[in-house]
């Protein structure tokens, strides 16, 4: 959220993906399946508020309808997916963090064909690429009639309560200092340093949950 507020425009933590559907009916089926998955998970119905508050808060909406915008593409503007990519470039475009879900969908009929294009905007605050893959797996299960096979979702409020009440800020600082204190951040190879930190945190998380 810090980076969202710091950036004057755009959002470096906005994830973008695109899909194509043979017809509008298939597109609508997909969006309906996504809505069912959003209805299942608290985290996908979470908004972030801070104005007028002493500290930022995460608010889980009881119901969060998908926001779907239909746009018209230029017949002479090049490939449809490129037009959508340019129009919703994360360097220029951003989501309102106070309105759940932090997912937005843009649909358009592809010029010169009967296909429908879909662009999805997914904010990193409610999940990274791995979480997106889990979400797509559940959407696939719904589309294939296997929704009954999905496990019970974990209430997000439990994780929030644990994070806010389970340990003090001093305890959190001590935990991460012990886990990451021996890693030297190399300015000449920051990517490698970040990768080391991520792997160490993943290992610590797995041990903590065992």
C-alpha positions as CSV (number, residue, x, y, z in Angstrom):
1,X,0.0,0.0,0.0
2,X,2.9,2.3,0.7
3,X,4.1,2.1,-2.9
4,X,0.5,2.7,-4.1
5,X,0.3,5.9,-2.1
6,X,3.8,7.0,-3.0
7,X,3.3,6.7,-6.8
8,X,1.8,9.8,-8.3
9,X,0.2,7.6,-11.0
10,X,0.0,4.0,-11.9
11,X,0.8,1.2,-9.5
12,X,3.9,-1.1,-9.6
13,X,2.0,-3.9,-7.8
14,X,-0.8,-4.2,-10.3
15,X,-0.8,-7.5,-12.1
16,X,-2.2,-7.8,-15.6
17,X,-3.2,-10.9,-17.5
18,X,-5.3,-11.5,-20.7
19,X,-7.5,-14.2,-22.1
20,X,-9.5,-14.8,-25.2
21,X,-12.9,-16.5,-25.6
22,X,-14.6,-18.0,-28.7
23,X,-17.8,-16.2,-27.9
24,X,-19.6,-13.9,-25.3
25,X,-21.4,-16.9,-23.7
26,X,-18.1,-18.5,-22.7
27,X,-16.8,-15.2,-21.4
28,X,-19.9,-14.8,-19.2
29,X,-19.5,-18.3,-17.8
30,X,-15.9,-17.5,-16.9
31,X,-16.9,-14.3,-15.1
32,X,-19.6,-16.1,-13.2
33,X,-17.1,-18.7,-12.1
34,X,-14.7,-16.0,-10.9
35,X,-17.6,-14.4,-8.9
36,X,-18.2,-17.7,-7.2
37,X,-14.5,-17.9,-6.2
38,X,-14.5,-14.4,-4.9
39,X,-17.6,-15.2,-2.9
40,X,-15.7,-18.1,-1.3
41,X,-12.6,-16.2,-0.1
42,X,-12.5,-13.3,2.4
43,X,-9.2,-12.2,1.0
44,X,-10.7,-11.6,-2.4
45,X,-13.4,-9.4,-0.8
46,X,-10.9,-7.3,1.1
47,X,-10.5,-3.5,0.8
48,X,-7.9,-1.3,2.4
49,X,-8.9,2.0,4.1
50,X,-6.8,4.6,5.9
51,X,-8.3,8.1,5.5
52,X,-9.4,9.4,8.9
53,X,-8.0,6.4,10.7
54,X,-5.2,6.2,13.2
55,X,-3.8,3.2,11.3
56,X,-4.7,1.5,8.0
57,X,-7.4,-1.2,8.2
58,X,-8.3,-4.2,6.1
59,X,-12.1,-4.5,5.6
60,X,-13.7,-7.7,4.4
61,X,-16.9,-7.0,2.4
62,X,-19.8,-9.5,2.9
63,X,-20.5,-9.2,-0.9
64,X,-18.2,-7.8,-3.5
65,X,-19.5,-7.8,-7.1
66,X,-17.0,-8.0,-9.9
67,X,-16.5,-4.8,-11.8
68,X,-16.5,-5.5,-15.5
69,X,-16.1,-2.7,-18.0
70,X,-16.9,-3.3,-21.7
71,X,-14.8,-1.1,-24.1
72,X,-14.8,-0.7,-27.9
73,X,-11.5,-1.3,-29.7
74,X,-10.3,0.5,-32.8
75,X,-10.6,-1.5,-36.0
76,X,-7.4,0.2,-37.2
77,X,-5.6,0.3,-33.9
78,X,-3.6,-2.9,-34.2
79,X,-4.1,-6.2,-32.4
80,X,-6.9,-6.1,-29.8
81,X,-4.8,-7.4,-26.9
82,X,-2.1,-4.8,-27.6
83,X,-4.7,-2.0,-27.5
84,X,-6.0,-3.3,-24.1
85,X,-2.4,-3.6,-22.8
86,X,-1.6,0.0,-23.8
87,X,-4.9,1.4,-22.4
88,X,-4.5,-0.3,-19.0
89,X,-0.7,-0.1,-18.5
90,X,0.0,-0.3,-14.8
91,X,2.5,2.5,-15.2
92,X,-0.4,4.8,-15.9
93,X,-3.5,2.9,-14.4
94,X,-4.4,2.1,-10.9
95,X,-7.2,0.5,-8.8
96,X,-9.0,2.2,-5.9
97,X,-7.9,0.2,-2.9
98,X,-10.9,1.1,-0.8
99,X,-13.4,-0.8,-3.1
100,X,-13.4,-4.6,-3.1
101,X,-12.7,-6.8,-4.9
102,X,-9.2,-5.6,-5.9
103,X,-9.9,-7.2,-9.3
104,X,-11.1,-5.4,-12.4
105,X,-12.0,-6.9,-15.7
106,X,-12.1,-5.2,-19.1
107,X,-13.8,-7.0,-22.0
108,X,-13.9,-6.2,-25.6
109,X,-14.9,-7.8,-28.9
110,X,-11.8,-8.4,-31.0
111,X,-11.8,-6.4,-34.2
112,X,-12.2,-8.6,-37.3
113,X,-13.3,-11.7,-35.4
114,X,-16.1,-13.1,-33.2
115,X,-13.8,-13.6,-30.3
116,X,-14.0,-11.7,-27.0
117,X,-10.9,-10.5,-25.2
118,X,-10.6,-10.2,-21.4
119,X,-8.0,-8.2,-19.5
120,X,-7.8,-8.8,-15.7
121,X,-6.2,-6.4,-13.3
122,X,-5.3,-8.0,-10.0
123,X,-3.7,-6.1,-7.1
124,X,-0.7,-7.7,-5.4
125,X,-2.2,-6.8,-2.0
126,X,-4.7,-9.6,-2.3
127,X,-2.3,-12.2,-3.8
128,X,0.8,-12.7,-5.8
129,X,1.2,-14.9,-9.0
130,X,1.0,-18.1,-6.9
131,X,-2.3,-17.0,-5.4
132,X,-3.5,-16.1,-8.8
133,X,-2.8,-19.6,-10.0
134,X,-4.7,-21.0,-7.0
135,X,-7.6,-18.8,-7.9
136,X,-7.5,-19.9,-11.5
137,X,-7.5,-23.5,-10.4
138,X,-10.7,-22.9,-8.4
139,X,-12.3,-21.1,-11.3
140,X,-11.4,-24.1,-13.5
141,X,-13.0,-26.4,-11.0
142,X,-16.2,-24.4,-11.0
143,X,-16.4,-24.4,-14.8
144,X,-15.9,-28.1,-14.9
145,X,-18.6,-28.8,-12.3
146,X,-16.2,-29.7,-9.6
147,X,-16.9,-26.9,-7.1
148,X,-17.9,-29.5,-4.5
149,X,-14.4,-30.8,-4.5
150,X,-12.9,-27.5,-3.3
151,X,-11.9,-27.4,0.4
152,X,-13.4,-25.0,2.9
153,X,-11.7,-21.6,2.6
154,X,-9.7,-20.2,5.5
155,X,-11.4,-17.1,7.0
156,X,-9.1,-14.2,6.3
157,X,-10.1,-12.5,9.6
158,X,-8.2,-15.3,11.5
159,X,-4.9,-14.4,9.7
160,X,-5.5,-10.7,10.3
161,X,-6.2,-11.3,14.0
162,X,-3.1,-13.4,14.3
163,X,-1.0,-10.8,12.6
164,X,-2.3,-7.9,14.7
165,X,-2.8,-9.6,18.1
166,X,-0.5,-12.6,18.0
167,X,2.8,-10.7,18.5
168,X,4.1,-7.2,19.2
169,X,6.0,-5.2,16.6
170,X,9.1,-5.8,18.7
171,X,8.6,-9.6,18.5
172,X,8.0,-9.3,14.7
173,X,11.3,-7.3,14.3
174,X,13.2,-9.8,16.4
175,X,11.8,-12.7,14.3
176,X,12.8,-11.2,11.0
177,X,16.2,-10.0,12.3
178,X,17.0,-13.6,13.4
179,X,15.8,-15.0,10.0
180,X,17.4,-12.5,7.7
181,X,20.1,-10.8,9.7
182,X,23.0,-12.7,8.1
183,X,21.9,-11.8,4.5
184,X,24.0,-9.0,3.0
185,X,22.1,-6.8,0.5
186,X,24.4,-6.4,-2.5
187,X,23.8,-3.2,-4.5
188,X,25.5,-4.7,-7.5
189,X,23.1,-7.7,-7.5
190,X,19.9,-6.7,-5.8
191,X,17.9,-9.4,-7.6
192,X,20.0,-12.1,-6.0
193,X,19.7,-10.5,-2.6
194,X,15.9,-10.3,-2.9
195,X,15.8,-13.9,-4.1
196,X,17.8,-15.0,-1.0
197,X,15.4,-13.2,1.3
198,X,12.3,-14.7,-0.3
199,X,13.8,-18.2,-0.1
200,X,14.7,-17.7,3.5
201,X,11.3,-16.4,4.4
202,X,9.6,-19.3,2.6
203,X,11.7,-21.8,4.5
204,X,10.9,-20.1,7.8
205,X,7.2,-20.0,6.9
206,X,7.1,-23.7,6.1
207,X,8.9,-24.6,9.4
208,X,6.5,-22.4,11.4
209,X,3.5,-24.1,10.0
210,X,4.8,-27.6,10.4
